[in-house]
Amino acid sequence: MNMIRAEQPVITFPASSNSGKPVLKRKKTDGFTNGARDQSKLRPKLTETVRRKLSLGAKILQVGGLEKIYKRLFRVKEDEKLFKTYQCYLSTTAGPIAGLLFISSKKMAFCSERSIKVASPQGDMIQVHYKVSIPLCKIERVNKSQNMKKPSQKYLEVVTVDGFDFWLMGFLSYKKAFRCLEKALSLSYEDIKSNS
């Protein structure tokens, strides 16, 4: 799949206006072909969606809620607050991985719903959850994007200050996820500015 992106809204940090609030910039961006598949293939049938939701809901109840799952999966600072959790896919070179995106006051973190097999240093195959954790202060910008041929397929590109990019897709609530990440980045930027 080749995605063509013309002018896309981009949140860039620490860009700010005279009022100190982040500024939404427009930027021309290039094509996107890395590991993203047709999202219609990612969308399971209704029965599969219901089954996955019930299974995930049961796991959340067993553990005691999303906050406890987040604390169990990632190192959490005392003053850190979990804002929201979203189900989505993370694009990888091996294909999209279904999981949970956690947006907190300190970081953006992703953990796969299912474990994946990887080789251990000893050569044995072990199962681990695929995890990504990015401190908000290390996020340079977030780009909203969509497939021009299929506008219902929307993506979030998270670009770090060291040049890595992470593509998230398949959100049930794409706009809410973007706004939550935008809010977390704004608050993080304000914290950094006030502590300087």
C-alpha positions in Angstrom: 0.0 0.0 0.0 1.4 3.4 -0.9 0.0 6.3 1.1 0.2 9.8 -0.3 0.1 12.6 2.2 -0.3 16.2 1.0 -0.6 18.9 3.7 -1.3 17.3 7.0 -1.8 18.8 10.5 1.3 18.4 12.6 1.8 19.1 16.3 5.4 20.2 16.8 6.9 20.7 20.2 8.2 23.0 21.6 6.6 25.3 19.0 4.5 27.9 20.8 2.7 31.1 20.1 3.0 34.4 22.1 0.4 33.0 24.5 2.7 29.9 25.3 0.2 27.4 23.8 1.4 24.8 21.2 0.8 25.8 17.6 -0.6 23.5 15.0 1.6 23.7 11.9 1.0 22.5 8.4 3.8 20.5 6.8 4.2 18.8 3.4 5.1 15.2 4.0 6.2 12.3 1.8 4.7 8.9 1.0 4.3 6.2 3.6 5.0 2.6 2.7 6.6 1.0 5.8 4.8 -2.0 7.1 1.3 -0.6 6.9 -1.4 -2.8 5.5 -4.8 -2.1 4.2 -6.8 -1.3 7.4 -9.9 -3.1 6.0 -7.9 -6.3 6.5 -7.2 -5.2 10.1 -10.8 -4.9 10.9 -12.1 -8.2 12.1 -15.6 -9.4 11.6 -18.2 -8.3 14.1 -18.2 -11.6 16.0 -14.4 -11.5 16.2 -14.5 -7.9 17.5 -17.1 -8.8 20.2 -15.0 -11.9 21.2 -11.8 -9.8 21.5 -13.6 -7.0 23.5 -15.1 -9.5 25.9 -11.7 -11.3 26.3 -9.9 -8.0 26.9 -12.7 -6.9 29.3 -12.3 -10.1 31.3 -8.5 -9.6 31.5 -9.0 -6.0 32.7 -11.5 -7.1 35.3 -9.2 -9.9 36.5 -6.3 -7.5 37.0 -8.4 -4.8 38.6 -8.6 -2.1 35.8 -6.6 -0.4 33.2 -4.6 1.6 35.7 -3.3 -1.6 37.4 -2.5 -3.1 34.0 -0.5 0.0 33.1 1.4 -0.1 36.4 2.1 -3.8 36.0 3.4 -3.4 32.4 5.5 -0.2 32.7 7.5 1.7 35.3 5.3 4.4 36.6 6.5 7.4 38.6 4.6 8.5 41.7 3.3 11.7 40.2 2.4 10.1 36.9 -1.3 10.0 35.9 -2.8 7.7 33.3 -5.1 9.9 31.1 -6.6 7.3 28.7 -6.1 3.9 27.1 -7.0 3.1 23.5 -7.1 -0.2 21.5 -5.1 0.2 18.2 -2.5 -1.3 16.0 1.2 -0.5 16.0 2.8 -0.8 12.5 6.0 -2.8 12.5 8.2 -4.3 9.8 6.6 -7.6 10.5 3.1 -6.1 10.1 0.6 -4.5 12.4 0.4 -5.6 16.1 -2.9 -5.2 18.0 -2.5 -3.8 21.5 -3.3 -1.1 24.0 -1.9 2.5 23.7 -1.6 4.2 27.2 -1.3 7.9 27.3 -0.1 9.3 30.6 1.2 12.6 32.0 4.8 11.3 31.5 4.8 8.9 28.6 3.1 7.3 25.6 3.3 3.5 25.9 2.1 0.6 23.8 1.8 -3.1 24.8 0.6 -5.9 22.4 -2.5 -7.8 23.4 -0.8 -11.1 22.7 2.7 -12.2 23.3 5.0 -12.7 20.3 7.8 -15.3 19.9 11.4 -14.1 19.9 14.7 -15.8 20.2 16.4 -15.5 23.6 20.2 -14.9 23.8 20.6 -18.6 24.3 18.7 -19.3 21.1 15.5 -20.6 22.7 12.2 -19.2 21.5 10.4 -17.3 24.3 7.1 -15.4 24.3 7.0 -11.8 25.3 4.7 -8.8 24.9 5.8 -6.3 22.4 6.3 -3.0 24.3 7.1 0.6 23.4 7.5 3.3 25.9 8.3 6.9 24.9 8.7 9.7 27.4 6.6 12.7 26.3 9.7 15.0 26.5 11.2 12.8 23.7 8.3 13.2 21.3 9.1 15.9 18.7 5.8 15.8 16.9 2.6 13.9 16.1 1.3 13.8 12.5 -2.3 13.0 11.6 -2.5 11.1 8.3 -5.0 9.3 6.2 -5.0 7.1 3.1 -6.0 9.5 0.3 -7.8 6.6 -1.6 -9.6 5.4 1.5 -10.1 8.4 3.8 -11.6 6.1 6.5 -8.1 4.7 7.1 -6.5 7.1 9.5 -3.1 7.0 11.1 -1.1 8.8 13.8 2.7 9.1 13.3 4.7 9.8 16.4 8.1 11.2 15.7 10.8 11.2 18.4 13.6 13.8 18.8 16.1 11.2 17.8 14.3 10.5 14.5 12.4 7.3 15.1 8.8 7.2 13.9 5.9 5.0 15.2 2.7 4.5 13.2 -0.5 3.8 15.1 -3.7 2.8 13.3 -7.1 1.2 13.6 -8.4 3.4 16.4 -12.1 3.1 17.3 -11.8 6.8 18.2 -9.1 8.3 16.2 -9.9 12.0 16.9 -10.1 11.4 20.7 -6.8 9.6 20.7 -5.1 12.5 18.8 -6.7 15.1 21.2 -5.6 13.1 24.2 -2.0 12.8 23.0 -2.1 16.5 22.0 -3.2 17.4 25.6 -0.6 15.2 27.2 2.2 16.8 25.1 0.9 20.3 25.9 0.9 19.6 29.6 4.3 18.0 29.4 5.7 21.0 27.5 4.2 23.3 30.2 5.8 21.3 32.9 9.2 21.4 31.3 8.8 25.2 30.7 7.8 25.9 34.3 10.7 23.7 35.7 13.2 25.6 33.6 
